[in-house]
Every structure is written in structure tokens, then in C-alpha cells.
């Protein structure tokens, strides 16, 4: 069941009404059943994977609590890690590594076909696997007490707003909110609905409309002109942001209506002034997960310089592989790791150059340049993320650099029929997409100024028009300009 589907627009109000009109003691069971139904609408049999992960981690955590020594707890942690990562590997990575092994053997003229698994990737498996693993690790470390109520823990794993694409919640934040006795709150409902509406705007007005051009161009990049490839790459950067952050907004908003606060997952990432800052703003729940459960255990930055370089690269390579079983994702992660290292190594040199050319005396210009450079470094990496193969990504980069076919492209966008044929969208769709991106960025700039004002005056009253009129306007824009083709969210495949 997709958030941007008629089924969800029927399902969610029914859940909310029933939830707030039943006794407190039944709410956890009801939400759990609703969450399982939500997932089973996609593929009923794969609910068994969630049940298996839930039961394994539940009993492993209780067993760890009974052990007094670290060695005793470790064996149950290993069971949890092996079971969860084993399921993730089998469904997501087995065929990838088998295919890679066949290619390596082929280089040495050894041709052997390994048996592969004919299975469909379970939607959201990377998200709920990492969520349950964080619970087991925190219990092992003694930072949280195991949850004894199986229904509450099962709902922590399967809570439907964030089940299939995050945010990846920690047990110490989400578990205390599950089963808490609270009544319907009109103010929370309005806040949640506003965030849901904003998420729908980003998804159906921006992301799904941009997808028309991006999918058309990237489906056959070898036949596209340089400007078309460049425009599609810019559009993909905003498509993937609006698609994923739109999902997060809807998830956070729907959870808030039911009285549960999920963590913020995006914070205007394309306004970042460095790659390090970008990763503190993009997919925050995943980047903090890797920080706490991979980067710090590897030693973080408390090790020798060479070891720190290795730690950074390991984290980003694993992050790339987490996103998909394809070498393009590995290269995408590697690029971000290299960006991070080069940024650290050249920090003092860049400061010296800025002072030498006078940028230090122009902080506004300097900040804008840093944002533009960071954005375009991220943009380069998105080409590998979107391309089907590494060779295809390199070919796209080469074609963009050669800048061929500019005349044909200009003719296309000034001629309605040709634009629809060459770009996969007409001038109308192109105009709506561009204006929507501009509108979103203006909202981001407004939010940034608002945040600065609120630091000065925490008691500043929000005008009534901002609360309601803007929301009604967004609903109207969604209904008029939305692309209602029930496109799946991009991160469902991860």
C-alpha cells in the first residue's frame, strides 16, 4: 500500500478513528494488526520475515538480560546479527555476489554458473533490519532494558508509517511512546496534517512529475543529447530528494496524528556547505546509524590518521552497498568517502586560498560558492546512483562534458510536440516541475530565516495564515498539478 494511493487515503482515516475510540489497552494490538495489514497489502507471505526478525530479537534481548558476563551476552548478539544480516544477505545480496563471482572467474577463463535465488526483494527489509539490529546492540551494551511486552516490541519493529522507508528509529525513542495512554489532540492532528500535505506536494507535484523526464532520458542515455542528460541529472537530484523526504514527511505527519514523534530525517541537505554537512542533513536516521554502529566501533577518529581514512571509506562503501546490490551504489558511496577525505585534507589549503583571493571578506559569496560546489559534487555522484551500470554512468558523464546536441535540445523545448517526444514531457509539465522546485526552495529559504528568528525570539507567534491558508493552497496545487500515477517511492527498493 502506497502513501500516494487511494487505498491509503481510505485506510489511514479509518485507523485513526478506530484507534482513538477504543480502550487504551487494545490500542497496541490494533496498531500492530493495522501495521501488518499495511505491509501484507504489498506481499502477504513476506510478513513472515518481519515476524521472524521480531521473535529472534525479542528472545535474544531477554536472554542477554539474563547473562551477567559480556561473553554470555555476546553469543546472543551474534545470533541476532547472524539471523537478521543472513536474511538481508539472502534476499538482497546473494545473487549480486554470485554474479560478481562469476564475472571474476570469467576473467580467468573459468566459466561456471552458480545457482541463484528466484526471490523478490522484500520491501523495506533494509530499514526494519537496521532498526531491530540497533535494539539488539543497545541491549547488549546495557544502554536499554529489553522490552518484555512482545506486542509493544512487535509494533516497534512494524509501525506502519515508517516500516518500509524509515526513519530508522531507535528503541529508546520509539518504544516509550508505544502504548502510552493519551487522547486525541486537535493541535497535533493539524500539525501532522500540514506535514503530510507538504510531503504529498513534494512527492506527487515535484518528484513524480520530474520522474517523467528522468525516466525517459535515463532509460536510453546513449541516444540523448548532452543538455537533456544534464537536465535529467539536475532533475534527478531534486526527484530523489522530494521523493524520499516527501515519504519521511508523510510518515512523520501520520505518526504525529497518532501521538508518536518520529525523528527528523532531512534538513535542507542541498543547502549544505560541505559533504560532511550534507551527511548531517541527508537521511539523518541512516547516517547516525552508521556513525553509532559502524564508524565509532571501528575507532572513529580516535585512531591513527591512516586508520581513520580506512574507517571513513569503509562506512561509505557499506552505505553504498546498503542502498542496493549493484556496483554503481558502491561507486556512489566511494565517491562520498573520497569527498569527505579530500575535504578534510585540503581544509587549510582552501582557507588560505580564500584569504588570498579575498573571499574571506565576502562571507555571503563564499557561502554561496561552497553550497554550489557541494551540490555539484553530490550531483556527480547521483549519476552513478541512477545509472544501471558503471560504464553507462561514465558514458553519461562523457556526453555531458562534450555538450553535444544543444541546438536540437533547444528546438525541442521550444516546440511542444518535440519536447514531449524528446524529453518525455511537454512544456507544460516542464514548467510545472521547474516552478515547483523554485517554490520549494523559497520555502526552504523562508524556513532558514524563520529558524534564525526563533533562536532570537522563542515566543514568536506563528501567523494564522501560515498555519491554514498555505495548507489549503498546497492542497489545491496538489489536486491541480499532481501526477497521480501511483509511482512507488524510490527508497522502497532499498
Beta strands, then each sheet from edge to edge (+ up, - down):
end
